[in-house]
């Protein structure tokens, strides 16, 4: 039990956008794997698709689930019966809003590196979208 919360009785299928080889990516992965709540299954780990694929394979991700970009990740995983349920966003700050919005629109829970976005209007929009989709964003 962490912070008085009961642990899940199953793991969440999880993906990452960015974070390949970066310190923040390592922090997201180690935090997510700490209590066996998440299983890393897919990702678009690097802006260079080949480097991202190689990095994903080093993490044990199936090469078919190492995607060239976040759009392909969300589309590809949505088509799978065992697709991801949540995604971490560990990319440059100016990309967070668009990626988080696309993830919510794809029906995913989102954990984003700070800042979530650059304006309160964008933040309000993401929160409203997460509430409509009944997904968590943070």
KAPE-V32117 format. One record per pair of residues at least 24 apart in sequence whose ideal C-beta (glycine too) atoms are under 6 Angstrom apart, sorted by the first residue. I is the first residue (numbers start at 0). J is the second residue. Records with the same first field share a line. If there is no record, write none. Layout:
I = J, J
This chain:
7 = 36
10 = 38
11 = 37, 84, 85
12 = 40, 83, 84
13 = 37, 39, 83, 85
14 = 41, 42, 83, 86
15 = 42, 87
16 = 43, 69, 88, 90, 98
17 = 89, 90
18 = 89
19 = 44, 45, 51, 54
23 = 89, 112
24 = 89
27 = 87, 89
40 = 83
41 = 76, 83
43 = 68, 69, 72
69 = 98
73 = 101, 105
77 = 105
96 = 121
99 = 125
103 = 128, 129, 132, 134
108 = 134, 135
109 = 136
